[in-house]
């Protein structure tokens, strides 16, 4: 899960401009993160803060960041946008509501234990996840019933013990 990408927009930081600035392909990439039932209802914003599609669902989708290889688009609801701002700015975070984020195109990888890791190490449990959704909850006790092992075959908690802990729900192969 490459969350740095979405939080840069949420916090007002900008990433490099896409080569060629192909809005149609950026829109298609961003929409690949969303379930088909939401694709025509989401707002899509590129990394230069251009609105590529206006929606009314409460979800904001972002294309794969230009500095990444592969795909890592994401769609976030309002609770996740608040989470992203807190994570990016290393601020405390407590969810006020259940939040759902979609990454149905998968991602290039992240540490399962360190919210700020920038690459794999021998001890940070780097995981490249296939299609998945992510859930945040105001009730942290709900996280205690789930494993933290991404290889268990089902949902697991990422970044447990941090303010940024969330449930990862794989929905496809890695």
C-alpha positions as a Markdown table, in Angstrom:
| # | Residue | x | y | z |
|---|---|---|---|---|
| 1 | Unk | 0.0 | 0.0 | 0.0 |
| 2 | Unk | 1.6 | 3.2 | -1.1 |
| 3 | Unk | -0.2 | 5.7 | 1.0 |
| 4 | Unk | 2.4 | 8.5 | 0.7 |
| 5 | Unk | 0.9 | 9.2 | -2.7 |
| 6 | Unk | -2.6 | 10.1 | -1.6 |
| 7 | Unk | -1.4 | 12.0 | 1.4 |
| 8 | Unk | 0.7 | 14.3 | -0.6 |
| 9 | Unk | -2.4 | 15.7 | -2.3 |
| 10 | Unk | -4.4 | 15.8 | 1.0 |
| 11 | Unk | -1.6 | 17.8 | 2.6 |
| 12 | Unk | -1.2 | 20.2 | -0.3 |
| 13 | Unk | 2.2 | 18.9 | -1.4 |
| 14 | Unk | 2.8 | 18.4 | -5.1 |
| 15 | Unk | 4.7 | 15.7 | -7.0 |
| 16 | Unk | 6.4 | 16.0 | -10.3 |
| 17 | Unk | 4.2 | 16.7 | -13.4 |
| 18 | Unk | 3.4 | 13.6 | -15.5 |
| 19 | Unk | 5.3 | 13.3 | -18.7 |
| 20 | Unk | 2.8 | 14.1 | -21.5 |
| 21 | Unk | 0.1 | 14.9 | -19.0 |
| 22 | Unk | -2.4 | 12.4 | -20.5 |
| 23 | Unk | -5.6 | 13.1 | -18.6 |
| 24 | Unk | -7.5 | 10.2 | -20.2 |
| 25 | Unk | -4.9 | 7.6 | -19.1 |
| 26 | Unk | -4.6 | 9.2 | -15.6 |
| 27 | Unk | -8.4 | 9.0 | -15.2 |
| 28 | Unk | -8.5 | 5.4 | -16.3 |
| 29 | Unk | -5.7 | 4.5 | -13.9 |
| 30 | Unk | -7.3 | 6.3 | -11.0 |
| 31 | Unk | -10.7 | 4.7 | -11.7 |
| 32 | Unk | -9.1 | 1.2 | -11.7 |
| 33 | Unk | -8.8 | 1.5 | -7.9 |
| 34 | Unk | -12.5 | 1.9 | -7.4 |
| 35 | Unk | -15.2 | -0.7 | -7.5 |
| 36 | Unk | -17.2 | -0.6 | -10.8 |
| 37 | Unk | -20.3 | 0.6 | -8.9 |
| 38 | Unk | -18.6 | 3.8 | -7.8 |
| 39 | Unk | -16.5 | 4.6 | -10.9 |
| 40 | Unk | -18.9 | 7.1 | -12.4 |
| 41 | Unk | -19.6 | 8.7 | -8.9 |
| 42 | Unk | -16.1 | 9.4 | -7.6 |
| 43 | Unk | -14.1 | 12.6 | -7.9 |
| 44 | Unk | -10.7 | 12.0 | -9.6 |
| 45 | Unk | -7.8 | 14.4 | -8.9 |
| 46 | Unk | -4.4 | 14.1 | -10.5 |
| 47 | Unk | -1.1 | 14.9 | -8.8 |
| 48 | Unk | -1.2 | 18.5 | -10.0 |
| 49 | Unk | -4.6 | 19.0 | -8.3 |
| 50 | Unk | -6.5 | 19.0 | -11.6 |
| 51 | Unk | -10.0 | 17.6 | -11.2 |
| 52 | Unk | -10.3 | 15.0 | -14.0 |
| 53 | Unk | -13.8 | 13.9 | -12.9 |
| 54 | Unk | -16.3 | 15.4 | -10.5 |
| 55 | Unk | -18.3 | 13.0 | -8.4 |
| 56 | Unk | -20.8 | 13.1 | -5.6 |
| 57 | Unk | -20.1 | 9.8 | -3.8 |
| 58 | Unk | -17.7 | 11.2 | -1.1 |
| 59 | Unk | -14.8 | 9.3 | -2.6 |
| 60 | Unk | -11.7 | 10.9 | -4.1 |
| 61 | Unk | -9.5 | 8.8 | -6.3 |
| 62 | Unk | -5.9 | 9.4 | -7.3 |
| 63 | Unk | -3.8 | 7.8 | -10.2 |
| 64 | Unk | -0.5 | 6.1 | -9.6 |
| 65 | Unk | 2.1 | 8.7 | -8.6 |
| 66 | Unk | 4.5 | 9.5 | -11.4 |
| 67 | Unk | 7.6 | 8.5 | -9.4 |
| 68 | Unk | 6.3 | 4.9 | -8.9 |
| 69 | Unk | 6.9 | 1.9 | -11.2 |
| 70 | Unk | 3.8 | -0.3 | -11.7 |
| 71 | Unk | 0.4 | 0.7 | -10.4 |
| 72 | Unk | -0.8 | 2.1 | -7.1 |
| 73 | Unk | -4.0 | 4.1 | -7.6 |
| 74 | Unk | -6.2 | 4.7 | -4.6 |
| 75 | Unk | -9.8 | 5.9 | -3.7 |
| 76 | Unk | -10.5 | 7.3 | -0.3 |
| 77 | Unk | -13.5 | 8.4 | 1.6 |
| 78 | Unk | -13.5 | 11.5 | 3.9 |
| 79 | Unk | -12.3 | 9.6 | 6.9 |
| 80 | Unk | -9.3 | 8.3 | 4.9 |
| 81 | Unk | -8.5 | 11.7 | 3.7 |
| 82 | Unk | -8.2 | 12.9 | 7.3 |
| 83 | Unk | -6.1 | 9.8 | 8.1 |
| 84 | Unk | -3.9 | 10.6 | 5.1 |
| 85 | Unk | -3.3 | 14.1 | 6.3 |
| 86 | Unk | -2.4 | 12.9 | 9.8 |
| 87 | Unk | 0.0 | 10.2 | 8.5 |
| 88 | Unk | 1.7 | 12.5 | 6.0 |
| 89 | Unk | 2.3 | 15.1 | 8.7 |
| 90 | Unk | 3.1 | 12.6 | 11.4 |
| 91 | Unk | 0.3 | 13.9 | 13.5 |
| 92 | Unk | -1.8 | 11.9 | 16.0 |
| 93 | Unk | -4.9 | 10.4 | 14.5 |
| 94 | Unk | -8.1 | 9.0 | 15.9 |
| 95 | Unk | -10.8 | 7.9 | 13.5 |
| 96 | Unk | -14.2 | 9.6 | 14.1 |
| 97 | Unk | -16.0 | 7.1 | 11.9 |
| 98 | Unk | -15.5 | 3.9 | 9.9 |
| 99 | Unk | -13.5 | 4.7 | 6.8 |
| 100 | Unk | -13.0 | 2.7 | 3.6 |
| 101 | Unk | -10.4 | 3.1 | 1.0 |
| 102 | Unk | -10.1 | 1.0 | -2.2 |
| 103 | Unk | -6.9 | -0.1 | -4.0 |
| 104 | Unk | -8.5 | -2.6 | -6.4 |
| 105 | Unk | -5.5 | -2.3 | -8.8 |
| 106 | Unk | -3.1 | -3.4 | -6.0 |
| 107 | Unk | 0.0 | -1.6 | -5.1 |
| 108 | Unk | 3.8 | -1.8 | -5.3 |
| 109 | Unk | 4.4 | -2.5 | -1.6 |
| 110 | Unk | 4.8 | -1.1 | 1.9 |
| 111 | Unk | 6.1 | -2.2 | 5.3 |
| 112 | Unk | 3.5 | -4.0 | 7.3 |
| 113 | Unk | 5.1 | -2.8 | 10.5 |
| 114 | Unk | 6.6 | 0.7 | 9.9 |
| 115 | Unk | 4.3 | 3.4 | 8.6 |
| 116 | Unk | 7.2 | 5.5 | 7.4 |
| 117 | Unk | 9.4 | 2.8 | 5.8 |
| 118 | Unk | 10.5 | 3.8 | 2.3 |
| 119 | Unk | 11.7 | 0.4 | 1.2 |
| 120 | Unk | 12.1 | -3.3 | 2.2 |
| 121 | Unk | 14.4 | -4.2 | 5.1 |
| 122 | Unk | 15.1 | -7.5 | 6.8 |
| 123 | Unk | 12.7 | -6.7 | 9.6 |
| 124 | Unk | 9.9 | -4.5 | 8.2 |
| 125 | Unk | 7.7 | -7.2 | 6.7 |
| 126 | Unk | 7.5 | -5.6 | 3.2 |
| 127 | Unk | 4.4 | -6.7 | 1.4 |
| 128 | Unk | 3.2 | -6.1 | -2.2 |
| 129 | Unk | -0.5 | -6.4 | -2.0 |
| 130 | Unk | -2.9 | -7.3 | -4.8 |
| 131 | Unk | -6.4 | -5.8 | -5.1 |
| 132 | Unk | -7.5 | -4.8 | -1.6 |
| 133 | Unk | -9.6 | -2.5 | 0.5 |
| 134 | Unk | -8.6 | -0.8 | 3.7 |
| 135 | Unk | -10.7 | 0.0 | 6.8 |
| 136 | Unk | -10.1 | 2.3 | 9.6 |
| 137 | Unk | -12.2 | 2.2 | 12.8 |
| 138 | Unk | -12.7 | 4.5 | 15.8 |
| 139 | Unk | -12.8 | 1.4 | 18.0 |
| 140 | Unk | -9.2 | 0.2 | 18.1 |
| 141 | Unk | -10.3 | -2.9 | 20.1 |
| 142 | Unk | -11.7 | -4.2 | 16.9 |
| 143 | Unk | -8.2 | -4.6 | 15.6 |
| 144 | Unk | -7.3 | -7.0 | 18.4 |
| 145 | Unk | -9.4 | -9.8 | 16.9 |
| 146 | Unk | -7.4 | -9.8 | 13.6 |
| 147 | Unk | -3.9 | -11.2 | 12.9 |
| 148 | Unk | -1.1 | -8.9 | 11.7 |
| 149 | Unk | 0.3 | -11.6 | 9.4 |
| 150 | Unk | -0.3 | -10.6 | 5.7 |
| 151 | Unk | 0.3 | -14.3 | 4.7 |
| 152 | Unk | -2.6 | -15.6 | 6.7 |
| 153 | Unk | -4.9 | -15.6 | 3.7 |
| 154 | Unk | -7.5 | -13.1 | 4.9 |
| 155 | Unk | -7.8 | -9.7 | 6.5 |
| 156 | Unk | -5.0 | -8.5 | 8.6 |
| 157 | Unk | -3.9 | -5.4 | 10.6 |
| 158 | Unk | -1.2 | -3.2 | 9.1 |
| 159 | Unk | 0.8 | -0.8 | 11.3 |
| 160 | Unk | -0.7 | -2.2 | 14.5 |
| 161 | Unk | 0.2 | -0.2 | 17.6 |
| 162 | Unk | 0.5 | 3.1 | 15.7 |
| 163 | Unk | -2.2 | 5.8 | 15.2 |
| 164 | Unk | -2.3 | 4.7 | 11.6 |
| 165 | Unk | -3.3 | 1.1 | 12.2 |
| 166 | Unk | -5.9 | -0.2 | 9.7 |
| 167 | Unk | -7.4 | -3.4 | 8.4 |
| 168 | Unk | -6.2 | -4.7 | 5.1 |
| 169 | Unk | -8.7 | -6.8 | 3.2 |
| 170 | Unk | -7.2 | -8.7 | 0.2 |
| 171 | Unk | -9.8 | -9.3 | -2.5 |
| 172 | Unk | -7.6 | -10.8 | -5.2 |
| 173 | Unk | -4.3 | -12.5 | -5.8 |
| 174 | Unk | -0.9 | -10.9 | -5.1 |
